[in-house]
Amino acid sequence: MNISTQDTKHKDKKTHDVQKIIKGYYTNTMNPKEPAFPLYPPAKVVPTRLSNACLNLLFLCIVAFFTSSCYYITQGYYLVSTNARQKNIERLLKNESLDAETREFLSNSLDIKRFAHETLELKKSNNYTRYTRLDNDYLVVVVHAAPEFSLEAHTWNYPFLGTLSYRGFYREEDAKKEAEALREMGFDTYVRKVSAFSTLGILSDPLYSSLKGYSLKRLSEVIIHEEYHATVWVRKQQNFNEQMATFIGKQGARLYLESKHIAQDDNDTQQAVLQQDQKTMNSVLLALRQELADLYKRTLPAHEMRSLKQSIIERTQLEFMSSYDSTFKTDAYREWDLNNINNAFLSLIHIYRDKDNRIETLYEKSNMSLKEFIHLTKQLEKREYRDNPFQALQDLVRDYKESEL
């Protein structure tokens, strides 16, 4: 397996189905479906395909004018081209010739969206009211980078959003060119494919066919995750934004399935085992990350640092494989080759991983409903809370609890 590119064709369908149960944070051949990422800055929604395309084009022209960037012009062209394929979901559902699988997918998506707006009171929008059929089973290809001897993610500046630790491309060859240019500059790089992204409420995000194979649980996680992004986005706080959206997505999906009287999974025992394996894999990666972080603190010649880095990764791979049968309960991670892991890959861990489950712990202690918790987080967009949103959230929860006494 080459960790820099994904093989989206799975030889073993059973393994693929198993992987869809896991909320995967580490993309490889075993899990091509990824949480969504905001690729473009937030805009207003417009109901028709023509007005959507015009708005997209106008918005991107303005961005390109102020940034003088070919990146926005090129990716904007593909965005407009892709969005021009949109079809109104309600009209599609009235079409008697629509196949059963697509009908179920579209109906479920509208129902999840309705739950997100009416029950969780996420910001109402025209997101996911139109459907776009893609030629691929992914939407965009994302590039990540980190210095050869550092775990600090390389960042790109975006209008309105500030800095983000990835660069998205509609064409895989463009992403590979970006990664190659970064490698020539001395960066470790990681390229992955994602199934959707959020424009954070600026544009009207369609529902993409790349989400069609998701389970109802996973689909509800993604839609609620993205609708939360469109509701709350704390500027210059990417990690916090993603951790909050991931938490809200999971909790919202749980409540949605409960509202439908649907079990959390067809096989709760299997899900529990898979989740345990995911935690075990997280531990392996975090231990490797920490060992490399300790190495990078040392003052050593580049060639010696490079050699020690490779030795640590190779030893971790050997230990991982030799202890696999006694450590893991499933084959979900058996084919992982840690020799291909680099700093760019490891820098992703902290983007989606809530350190010590701080948000979940705070939520549980708050004794708030998820709707109340979401309402509280909306205040975090205020300028005075941007520097340390988690501390601000702690203070807001404390004040809320005191007011209830």
Disulfide bonds with the S-S distance in Angstrom:
none
